């Protein structure tokens, strides 16, 4: 049986109004500036960076994750305003959350021990955010993008009740499972 590696990641993927508003901002950036790469995934806050995993063991991955994540309580996150990583990424700012940081750290340890996944640098330097534009940003046009986004407002409280497993399917990231937090 051949190993079929697929790409996955774990994220907080809000539904409803927050998803609609964040997606509308991505659509607007596409319309005005042709920034479309961020539209390949739903608006989300990455908790475990993309990793390769044997697709034939996907059910095992889901089962192990469900057992681990069912121990975690629901919590709230506040999303407010915008920020950037240099001239590479524009995002909705996620207010610091001790609960989210602890979840991310414990998830990293779990993935390393139980799933034999590497801890990436970006896993260790966790900075929660909801990306609006990245890969196709042109540095010489960055100030135009940034001034446009800064003129907007974004504020929401997100009731985190699950963590989503996303899988790369046909060049897009799709939620394939939601792990309910019960704690």
C-alpha positions, 0 to 999 in steps of 0.5 A, a space after each residue: 500500500 503506497 503512502 498518499 501524503 496530503 497536506 493538512 492544518 488546524 485552525 479556528 475557523 469562525 462561521 457566520 458573521 465573522 466569516 462573512 465580514 472577513 471574506 468580504 474584506 478579502 474579496 474587496 482586496 481582490 477586486 481593488 488590488 488583485 490580491 486573491 491568494 488568501 481566498 484559497 482558504 476560509 478566514 481562520 486563525 492557524 493553530 498548527 501550521 500545514 503538515 503532511 500526513 498519510 491520507 490513508 490514516 486520516 481517520 486515525 488522525 481525526 480520532 487522535 485529535 478528537 480525543 485530545 481536543 475534547 479535553 479543552 473548554 470553549 473560550 472567547 477571542 477578540 478580533 479588533 483592528 488590523 496589523 501586518 508582518 512587514 510588507 508580506 502579510 496583512 491581517 485582522 489582529 487577534 487580541 492576546 489570549 492565554 487560553 489560545 496560547 496554551 491550546 496551541 502549545 499543548 497541541 504542538 507537543 501532542 502533534 510531535 509526540 503522538 503524530 510524529 510531526 515536526 514543530 515548525 519555527 512558526 509553531 514556536 513563534 505563535 502570533 495568532 492572526 486572521 490573514 487577509 492578504 499574503 503571498 501575492 502582495 507586491 512590496 512596492 504597492 504595499 502602502 496602498 493596500 495597507 492604507 486601504 485596510 487601515 481605513 476600515 474597522 473590524 471588531 468582533 468577539 468569537 465564541 470558540 467552540 471547535 477547532 477545524 481540520 483543513 485539507 488541501 483539495 484541488 489547490 484550496 483549503 477545505 474544512 474536513 472536520 470540526 473538533 468540538 471543544 467540551 472541556 
